[in-house]
Amino acid sequence: MSHVDVPKWFERSRLGCTWSKDSNWMGFVAVSNNKESQRIGRRDVVVSWRGTVAPTEWLTDLKAKLERFGSKNVKVQHGFLSIYKSKDKSTRYNKSSASEQVMQELDRLVNFFRGRGEMVSLTLTGHSLGGALALLNAYEAEISFSDVFINVISFGAPRVGNLAFKEKLNELGVKTLRVVNKQDIVPKLPGILFNEILHKFNPIMQRLNCVYRHVGTQLKLDKCRSPYLKDDTDFSGYTVAGSLYLHLLDGFLSRKAKFRRNARRGLALVNKSSDMLIEELKIPEFWYQLPYKGLVLNKCGRRVKPGREPEDIPSPFSSELSSHFATSMST
């Protein structure tokens, strides 16, 4: 849930009907199959959190207020914690928070595979906002499953908490790899000016609990290393295209080496939802679309837009939309 008050004009606009203030899909939980579990020597449970897509989440991401999380001195960004912990008994999908939902599923899976005598590990991952939620999830998971190996792999993730949060995760034994793109501004948030200035002027200032700190080991990528990307790519693309990170990671050999020419990941995937590839490759921009552009067959055999149950219409607009459609039908 994204508890952010937006202007009235936004709620009445066309954009206002494309999101739900109460509920948004945030990710999924997966489990390694038998073959992969045998290869790595354990049953790995993966939690993948999605990045920012809803307009309210962009506003939430910009809030730099620190809020207590668990231990006394541990504080994290208010907006991220709000999305992770918020719930509302009056809604259909958020009667329990994202935190409660994912921890309940992890508890079920860990106990199930342990009951079968298997070793279990947890891998938490996410891009942008998803990387921040993965860290919050890792903090809770390590406290609940102290004897389970937990690692976080984030892509373009912002700073999440203060020094105490970082030190607590290190103390708990959570291993974190932060994959960042040199041209991406998101990993420099929140507090891009305040944090950078303090870090440069005085090392002692970095110990302040009001300063945001990154967690774990950083792997820095550079889009300029790829010979397949446009030089004038819009910076906004870096904040939304997880496919760009996967492309750069696939071509990475070392900090000084050139882009790996025999990279295995398909180049076309970079342009799936962006326009970053050079024209010489002749790969269409924004090429991905749903089969039949989302149209489905009705009982008469005609392609139509899929219907939605009244309770599935994103609130708080459901009542407004229902009355609008009723008026349209009557006229």
BAFI-932705 format. One record per residue (C-alpha): residue number from 0; residue in three letters; x, y, z. Coordinates in steps of 0.5 Angstrom, whole numbers. Example, Ala and Ser with C-alpha at 12.3 -4.5 7.8 and 13.67 -1.06 7.14 Angstrom:
BEGIN
{0,ALA,{25,-9,16}}
{1,SER,{27,-2,14}}
END
This chain:
BEGIN
{0,MET,{0,0,0}}
{1,SER,{2,7,-2}}
{2,HIS,{0,12,3}}
{3,VAL,{1,18,-1}}
{4,ASP,{-4,24,-1}}
{5,VAL,{-5,26,-9}}
{6,PRO,{-8,33,-11}}
{7,LYS,{-15,32,-13}}
{8,TRP,{-14,34,-20}}
{9,PHE,{-10,27,-21}}
{10,GLU,{-15,23,-18}}
{11,ARG,{-20,26,-23}}
{12,SER,{-15,25,-29}}
{13,ARG,{-14,19,-34}}
{14,LEU,{-8,17,-30}}
{15,GLY,{-12,17,-24}}
{16,CYS,{-16,11,-26}}
{17,THR,{-9,7,-28}}
{18,TRP,{-7,5,-20}}
{19,SER,{-10,4,-14}}
{20,LYS,{-8,8,-8}}
{21,ASP,{-10,2,-3}}
{22,SER,{-7,-4,-7}}
{23,ASN,{-1,-6,-12}}
{24,TRP,{2,-12,-14}}
{25,MET,{9,-12,-11}}
{26,GLY,{13,-19,-12}}
{27,PHE,{13,-26,-12}}
{28,VAL,{16,-32,-8}}
{29,ALA,{19,-38,-12}}
{30,VAL,{23,-44,-10}}
{31,SER,{29,-48,-13}}
{32,ASN,{27,-54,-16}}
{33,ASN,{30,-61,-15}}
{34,LYS,{35,-61,-20}}
{35,GLU,{38,-54,-18}}
{36,SER,{37,-55,-11}}
{37,GLN,{42,-61,-12}}
{38,ARG,{47,-57,-16}}
{39,ILE,{47,-52,-10}}
{40,GLY,{47,-56,-5}}
{41,ARG,{40,-53,-1}}
{42,ARG,{33,-51,-3}}
{43,ASP,{33,-44,-4}}
{44,VAL,{27,-40,-3}}
{45,VAL,{27,-33,-7}}
{46,VAL,{23,-27,-6}}
{47,SER,{23,-22,-12}}
{48,TRP,{20,-15,-10}}
{49,ARG,{18,-11,-16}}
{50,GLY,{21,-4,-18}}
{51,THR,{17,3,-17}}
{52,VAL,{11,3,-22}}
{53,ALA,{5,7,-19}}
{54,PRO,{5,14,-19}}
{55,THR,{4,15,-11}}
{56,GLU,{11,10,-10}}
{57,TRP,{15,16,-14}}
{58,LEU,{12,21,-9}}
{59,THR,{14,16,-3}}
{60,ASP,{21,14,-6}}
{61,LEU,{23,22,-5}}
{62,LYS,{21,22,2}}
{63,ALA,{27,22,6}}
{64,LYS,{24,22,14}}
{65,LEU,{28,16,18}}
{66,GLU,{23,12,22}}
{67,ARG,{25,7,27}}
{68,PHE,{25,0,25}}
{69,GLY,{26,-6,30}}
{70,SER,{31,-4,35}}
{71,LYS,{32,2,38}}
{72,ASN,{37,6,34}}
{73,VAL,{35,2,27}}
{74,LYS,{32,7,23}}
{75,VAL,{30,7,16}}
{76,GLN,{26,11,10}}
{77,HIS,{19,13,12}}
{78,GLY,{16,12,5}}
{79,PHE,{19,5,4}}
{80,LEU,{17,2,11}}
{81,SER,{10,5,9}}
{82,ILE,{9,1,3}}
{83,TYR,{12,-5,7}}
{84,LYS,{8,-5,13}}
{85,SER,{2,-1,11}}
{86,LYS,{-5,-5,12}}
{87,ASP,{-12,-4,12}}
{88,LYS,{-18,-8,14}}
{89,SER,{-23,-5,10}}
{90,THR,{-19,-7,3}}
{91,ARG,{-20,-13,-1}}
{92,TYR,{-12,-15,-2}}
{93,ASN,{-9,-11,4}}
{94,LYS,{-12,-14,10}}
{95,SER,{-5,-16,12}}
{96,SER,{1,-12,10}}
{97,ALA,{6,-14,5}}
{98,SER,{11,-16,11}}
{99,GLU,{6,-20,14}}
{100,GLN,{4,-24,7}}
{101,VAL,{11,-25,6}}
{102,MET,{14,-27,13}}
{103,GLN,{8,-32,13}}
{104,GLU,{10,-35,7}}
{105,LEU,{17,-36,8}}
{106,ASP,{15,-39,15}}
{107,ARG,{11,-44,12}}
{108,LEU,{16,-46,6}}
{109,VAL,{22,-46,11}}
{110,ASN,{19,-51,16}}
{111,PHE,{16,-55,10}}
{112,PHE,{23,-56,7}}
{113,ARG,{26,-57,14}}
{114,GLY,{21,-62,16}}
{115,ARG,{24,-66,10}}
{116,GLY,{31,-66,12}}
{117,GLU,{33,-61,7}}
{118,MET,{38,-55,8}}
{119,VAL,{34,-48,6}}
{120,SER,{37,-41,4}}
{121,LEU,{34,-35,2}}
{122,THR,{35,-30,-3}}
{123,LEU,{32,-23,-3}}
{124,THR,{32,-19,-10}}
{125,GLY,{29,-13,-13}}
{126,HIS,{30,-7,-17}}
{127,SER,{30,0,-15}}
{128,LEU,{24,0,-10}}
{129,GLY,{24,-7,-10}}
{130,GLY,{32,-7,-8}}
{131,ALA,{30,-3,-2}}
{132,LEU,{24,-8,0}}
{133,ALA,{29,-13,0}}
{134,LEU,{33,-10,5}}
{135,LEU,{27,-9,10}}
{136,ASN,{25,-16,8}}
{137,ALA,{32,-19,10}}
{138,TYR,{32,-16,16}}
{139,GLU,{26,-19,19}}
{140,ALA,{27,-26,16}}
{141,GLU,{34,-26,19}}
{142,ILE,{31,-24,26}}
{143,SER,{26,-30,25}}
{144,PHE,{30,-35,22}}
{145,SER,{37,-34,25}}
{146,ASP,{40,-40,23}}
{147,VAL,{38,-39,15}}
{148,PHE,{43,-37,10}}
{149,ILE,{40,-30,7}}
{150,ASN,{43,-26,2}}
{151,VAL,{40,-20,-2}}
{152,ILE,{42,-18,-9}}
{153,SER,{39,-11,-11}}
{154,PHE,{39,-7,-18}}
{155,GLY,{39,0,-18}}
{156,ALA,{37,0,-10}}
{157,PRO,{37,7,-6}}
{158,ARG,{39,8,1}}
{159,VAL,{35,5,6}}
{160,GLY,{37,6,13}}
{161,ASN,{42,9,18}}
{162,LEU,{48,7,20}}
{163,ALA,{45,3,26}}
{164,PHE,{41,-1,20}}
{165,LYS,{47,-3,16}}
{166,GLU,{51,-5,22}}
{167,LYS,{45,-9,25}}
{168,LEU,{45,-13,18}}
{169,ASN,{52,-14,18}}
{170,GLU,{51,-17,25}}
{171,LEU,{46,-21,23}}
{172,GLY,{50,-24,18}}
{173,VAL,{46,-22,12}}
{174,LYS,{50,-22,5}}
{175,THR,{49,-16,1}}
{176,LEU,{51,-15,-7}}
{177,ARG,{49,-8,-9}}
{178,VAL,{49,-8,-17}}
{179,VAL,{49,0,-19}}
{180,ASN,{49,3,-26}}
{181,LYS,{54,9,-26}}
{182,GLN,{49,14,-29}}
{183,ASP,{43,12,-25}}
{184,ILE,{41,17,-20}}
{185,VAL,{37,12,-15}}
{186,PRO,{42,9,-12}}
{187,LYS,{44,16,-9}}
{188,LEU,{38,17,-6}}
{189,PRO,{35,19,-1}}
{190,GLY,{39,25,1}}
{191,ILE,{43,26,-5}}
{192,LEU,{46,33,-3}}
{193,PHE,{46,32,5}}
{194,ASN,{50,25,5}}
{195,GLU,{55,26,-1}}
{196,ILE,{57,33,3}}
{197,LEU,{58,30,10}}
{198,HIS,{62,24,7}}
{199,LYS,{67,28,3}}
{200,PHE,{68,33,9}}
{201,ASN,{69,29,15}}
{202,PRO,{69,21,16}}
{203,ILE,{66,22,23}}
{204,MET,{60,25,21}}
{205,GLN,{59,19,17}}
{206,ARG,{58,16,24}}
{207,LEU,{51,20,25}}
{208,ASN,{45,16,26}}
{209,CYS,{41,21,22}}
{210,VAL,{46,20,15}}
{211,TYR,{43,15,10}}
{212,ARG,{48,9,9}}
{213,HIS,{49,4,4}}
{214,VAL,{49,-4,6}}
{215,GLY,{54,-9,3}}
{216,THR,{58,-10,-3}}
{217,GLN,{58,-5,-9}}
{218,LEU,{58,-8,-16}}
{219,LYS,{59,-1,-21}}
{220,LEU,{57,-2,-28}}
{221,ASP,{58,3,-33}}
{222,LYS,{53,4,-39}}
{223,CYS,{58,7,-43}}
{224,ARG,{62,0,-43}}
{225,SER,{57,-3,-48}}
{226,PRO,{58,-2,-55}}
{227,TYR,{50,-3,-56}}
{228,LEU,{47,3,-53}}
{229,LYS,{46,10,-55}}
{230,ASP,{50,15,-53}}
{231,ASP,{44,20,-52}}
{232,THR,{40,15,-48}}
{233,ASP,{35,19,-43}}
{234,PHE,{37,18,-36}}
{235,SER,{30,17,-34}}
{236,GLY,{31,10,-37}}
{237,TYR,{36,8,-32}}
{238,THR,{31,9,-27}}
{239,VAL,{26,4,-30}}
{240,ALA,{29,-1,-34}}
{241,GLY,{31,-7,-30}}
{242,SER,{33,-10,-37}}
{243,LEU,{39,-5,-38}}
{244,TYR,{42,-8,-31}}
{245,LEU,{41,-15,-34}}
{246,HIS,{45,-13,-40}}
{247,LEU,{50,-9,-37}}
{248,LEU,{51,-15,-32}}
{249,ASP,{51,-20,-37}}
{250,GLY,{57,-16,-41}}
{251,PHE,{61,-15,-35}}
{252,LEU,{68,-18,-34}}
{253,SER,{72,-14,-29}}
{254,ARG,{72,-6,-28}}
{255,LYS,{78,-5,-33}}
{256,ALA,{75,-10,-38}}
{257,LYS,{71,-9,-44}}
{258,PHE,{64,-11,-45}}
{259,ARG,{64,-18,-46}}
{260,ARG,{63,-20,-54}}
{261,ASN,{60,-27,-53}}
{262,ALA,{55,-25,-48}}
{263,ARG,{49,-30,-48}}
{264,ARG,{43,-25,-46}}
{265,GLY,{39,-23,-52}}
{266,LEU,{40,-16,-54}}
{267,ALA,{33,-15,-56}}
{268,LEU,{31,-15,-49}}
{269,VAL,{34,-9,-48}}
{270,ASN,{29,-5,-52}}
{271,LYS,{23,-9,-49}}
{272,SER,{20,-3,-46}}
{273,SER,{25,2,-48}}
{274,ASP,{29,5,-53}}
{275,MET,{36,4,-51}}
{276,LEU,{39,0,-57}}
{277,ILE,{43,3,-63}}
{278,GLU,{39,4,-69}}
{279,GLU,{44,-1,-73}}
{280,LEU,{41,-7,-69}}
{281,LYS,{35,-5,-72}}
{282,ILE,{31,-8,-66}}
{283,PRO,{24,-4,-65}}
{284,GLU,{23,0,-59}}
{285,PHE,{18,-2,-54}}
{286,TRP,{17,-8,-58}}
{287,TYR,{13,-12,-52}}
{288,GLN,{6,-12,-52}}
{289,LEU,{1,-17,-49}}
{290,PRO,{-2,-23,-54}}
{291,TYR,{-8,-20,-58}}
{292,LYS,{-6,-13,-54}}
{293,GLY,{-10,-16,-48}}
{294,LEU,{-16,-17,-52}}
{295,VAL,{-20,-24,-50}}
{296,LEU,{-25,-28,-54}}
{297,ASN,{-32,-27,-51}}
{298,LYS,{-38,-33,-51}}
{299,CYS,{-39,-30,-58}}
{300,GLY,{-32,-31,-61}}
{301,ARG,{-31,-24,-61}}
{302,ARG,{-24,-20,-59}}
{303,VAL,{-26,-16,-53}}
{304,LYS,{-23,-12,-47}}
{305,PRO,{-23,-17,-41}}
{306,GLY,{-28,-15,-36}}
{307,ARG,{-27,-13,-29}}
{308,GLU,{-31,-15,-23}}
{309,PRO,{-33,-9,-19}}
{310,GLU,{-29,-11,-13}}
{311,ASP,{-23,-11,-17}}
{312,ILE,{-23,-4,-20}}
{313,PRO,{-18,0,-16}}
{314,SER,{-21,4,-10}}
{315,PRO,{-22,9,-8}}
{316,PHE,{-25,10,-15}}
{317,SER,{-29,4,-15}}
{318,SER,{-36,8,-13}}
{319,GLU,{-34,14,-18}}
{320,LEU,{-33,9,-24}}
{321,SER,{-39,5,-22}}
{322,SER,{-44,11,-22}}
{323,HIS,{-40,14,-29}}
{324,PHE,{-42,7,-32}}
{325,ALA,{-49,7,-30}}
{326,THR,{-50,14,-32}}
{327,SER,{-47,12,-39}}
{328,MET,{-51,6,-40}}
{329,SER,{-58,10,-38}}
{330,THR,{-56,15,-43}}
END
